[in-house]
């Protein structure tokens, strides 16, 4: 059992409710695979069938740079995802974040293309290096051409909404009604996931800042990093665009904290004890109200995003 937000009354969400403030995003990153199975025997008396050995066709920093950038692309583009399982390989993104996601994607696309150019430029040389290192395990037919390598790299991002029952009603009204019922249940669950996920996130950010404002056992203040404030303020400022479930209770707490934390900096909290006390009291009040929304129940499985490679 783990502590999660309570499921207080929430009206059923429809697809129209969700897609009025969010869109469905899919992200696909593909690259050439440069590992192959190997029949090299292990120097062991153990049953060889219990092992799987692989060999690298190419081992170079240019290829690893593409791999690292792909990890950053997934991390940075999915940072905007709302909690909730919309489907395999898909994520819900607030409409208010779409321009930032699009600009990030454009920038990453340019950076990735440059790294691919770097890799293709050194590929023939790296292939010859591999020929020397792999010796009898080098197999010419395992190495793709430069054209095949370039065509294997793909960076695809798509934003969409959908209305399946509306389309089906033209074909079969009974089927459409059945799908409407399934979709209503699906979006009710999505709404609860988003609401609970945002509440949990805010509770964690508030608790962290409160901890930083409290003193240590010897009475000395703890070190207050700017991120403790900026992370919470970032959540508060983005909340309206993320509030797909129209959570009025959390909306009130967000408004209260935005008013309290306006213009707050680590320096101002350190210099003014009275101001620090006011901020601490407000945070404690918000935390207490968030805590009343907490109950013990089995954890809901929340899938923020699924890599689709």
Buried (B, 14 or more C-beta within 10 A) or exposed (E): EEEBBEEEEBEEBBBEBBBEBBBBBBBEBBBBEBEEEEEEEEEEEEEEEEEEEEBBBBBBEBBEBBEEBBEEBBEBBBEBBBBBBBEEBBBBBBBBBBEBBEEBBEEBEEBBEEBBEBBBEBBEEBBEBBEEEBEEEBEEEEBBEEEEBBEEBEBEBEBEEEEBBEEBBEEEEEEBEEBBEEBBEBBBBBBBBBBBBBBBBBBBBBBBBBEBBEEEEEEEBEEBEEEBBEBBBEBBEBBEBBBBBBBEBBEEBBEBBBEBBEEBEBEEBEEEEEEBEBBBEBBEBBBEBBEEBBEEEEEBEBBBBBEBE
